[in-house]
Amino acid sequence: MKTEEILQVVKGRYDKAAEVSGAATGSCCCPSAAPASPGFAAQHGLYTPADLASVPKIAVNLSLGCGNPVSFAGLRSGEVVVDLGCGGGMDVILAARQVTSGGKAIGVDFAPHMIERAKQVVAEAGLAGSVEFVCSDLAQSHLPDESADVIISNCVINLCPDKAAVYREAFRILKPGGRLAISDIEYSENPAPEVKSRFEATWAGCVGGAMEEQAYFDLIGNAGFEEIRIVAQHPLGSSELEEMACCPGPEFTPRPENEDLAAVQGKVTSIKFTAVKPLSHQ
Ligand SMILES: C[S@@+](CC[C@H](N)C(=O)[O-])C[C@H]1O[C@@H](n2cnc3c(N)ncnc32)[C@H](O)[C@@H]1O
């Protein structure tokens, strides 16, 4: 698929998932309908029970991440944190609570219904005053130069067709000395080219656009980032792999063939890492 087509497919899938899985509370004749079950991140223990209990249910049920970047971002009071691909707002809420007193959290996502859900949960959490949202492609966030202290992202950049552009944009937005805290999906080892291209052909969930680790880190370094440090790595088990490959759900993303899933088993990894924008750069 070409870049524009991938963006449309991904946006359509996540927008639809948000639309059907949590009706906005705005209309008195259309009561809120929270998704029936917790999202991937909640089911797989990526958040503490206290985190899960402290955010509105729709945010928990729409959480589709593969990590918990707020847990290793080292956020401080007063910082500006940007969440790339904020989805239903789970990490925006957790981040906003850590940067309060002068700081703010900004969620960026290109799916309008995700932004709508995220605004709804942030208001429910009483954080509307310290959170902003931008509905935009991550490669062109429209945020000002050198305006953020920290950029977090949770299982999103694998979905982006032009990852180099996303990391260049992140570098532009960050203040000198600013940092990345990213959870994402990658290949620890490339599968056979024909298998990889079958995943790419449908941009199957969070596997179709995954890159091999070293190529991925080279791309981040080429954007200008330094001190790339792996915080944790976890090869996906078979049920995790299947869920990730169909994210945000098999009703939205075609399920890959069993033999293709078997061929990438053990080679798809959930990774958490940090990196820094140097204080001075060319
Ligand atoms: C797997 S979900 C993760 C959402 C959220 N980070 C979480 O942890 O629940 C991916 C999200 O990234 C958004 N997304 C994917 N590609 C994007 C792009 N190129 N620009 C903006 N948002 C994007 C989708 O709309 C979706 O909300």
The ligand as a Gaussian input file, in Angstrom:
#p B3LYP/6-31G(d) Opt

LIG

0 1
 C       -2.973000       1.200000      18.792000
 S       -3.805000       2.720000      19.071000
 C       -2.992000       3.282000      20.561000
 C       -3.728000       4.430000      21.192000
 C       -3.154000       4.918000      22.534000
 N       -1.794000       5.384000      22.408000
 C       -3.254000       3.873000      23.602000
 O       -2.247000       3.526000      24.204000
 O       -4.358000       3.381000      23.818000
 C       -3.094000       3.774000      17.816000
 C       -3.634000       5.203000      17.787000
 O       -2.760000       5.986000      16.940000
 C       -3.504000       6.776000      16.060000
 N       -2.675000       6.956000      14.856000
 C       -2.147000       5.988000      14.065000
 N       -1.438000       6.517000      13.059000
 C       -1.517000       7.862000      13.210000
 C       -1.002000       8.965000      12.474000
 N       -0.255000       8.787000      11.366000
 N       -1.278000      10.213000      12.897000
 C       -2.060000      10.405000      14.016000
 N       -2.576000       9.403000      14.754000
 C       -2.313000       8.141000      14.358000
 C       -4.794000       5.971000      15.831000
 O       -5.853000       6.787000      15.406000
 C       -5.024000       5.346000      17.202000
 O       -5.795000       6.170000      18.040000

